[in-house]
């Protein structure tokens, strides 16, 4: 697989990474052995960029990824995150320097590694100056516990303040045909600063495949059941957009997922999508998209079919207190 570089002086990673979150939580029951097989197969196919976080499965996902790469550490660029603190059924956002240091040590232990290649601040607490948080993250780099720094879902102002404190390699934000808000200010700021964009939910949590059932048909442990874009009139409107994407994909002889990933890869060499899957079938389908080059006329047709702002519904059931900066 072709490689891309995360930011200025950042690590070289595969053009597509593997999002591991769904192996532990949010998308129904997973199978640990199959998940490990998916990670091993991803590495075999040249996908060396693995993404996890300490909050996924309350640490389970880091432990799972750690077991999968135990004998393959040198073959992967490992990214994890801190900042979303879970206690019982409540979540809070914690960015204090003390918490960051403790969270990093805990992640290293769960992952079973000596260093983290890319360490993200998962969400931002505005009560803590970003300079303090990134300063503490920078100390982890000096100590050799972390190689490169990243932020997730921050606005352009925060990104600039963070990068002025310590070089930021990557910004992870939701970006897909269905989520394009970052194109206005955030992506231009990242490019101005030489920061790569790691695109999560690049297939819009599977909705761009056309295979996700209506909300009332999803199991209770699938968080898409309460996804505003999959409810009522929003669902009906967005299904028409999905149908257009699938039509274009069919004409191109590829799947909706492959078209969506190929579109993202065509947006710039500084963009690295991290589609998540816990199934070998979908992993190999996603990997194949890295070799698909979309002609200009197909890119233009997609722009007409799903222009920015066409999708109805918020990205999450509640944006309040989410730590996502607009």
Secondary structure as UniProt FT lines:
FT   STRAND          3..5
FT   TURN            8..9
FT   STRAND          12..14
FT   STRAND          18..19
FT   HELIX           21..23
FT   HELIX           32..44
FT   TURN            45..46
FT   STRAND          49..51
FT   TURN            54..55
FT   HELIX           56..59
FT   HELIX           60..68
FT   TURN            69..72
FT   HELIX           73..75
FT   STRAND          77..82
FT   STRAND          84..87
FT   TURN            88..89
FT   STRAND          90..93
FT   HELIX           97..111
FT   STRAND          116..121
FT   TURN            126..127
FT   HELIX           130..142
FT   TURN            143..144
FT   STRAND          146..152
FT   HELIX           156..165
FT   STRAND          170..174
FT   TURN            177..178
FT   HELIX           181..183
FT   TURN            184..185
FT   HELIX           186..193
FT   STRAND          196..200
FT   TURN            202..206
FT   HELIX           207..209
FT   HELIX           215..217
FT   TURN            220..221
FT   HELIX           223..226
FT   HELIX           228..230
FT   HELIX           232..252
FT   HELIX           256..265
FT   TURN            266..267
FT   TURN            269..270
FT   STRAND          271..273
FT   HELIX           280..289
FT   TURN            290..291
FT   HELIX           296..305
FT   TURN            308..309
FT   TURN            320..321
//
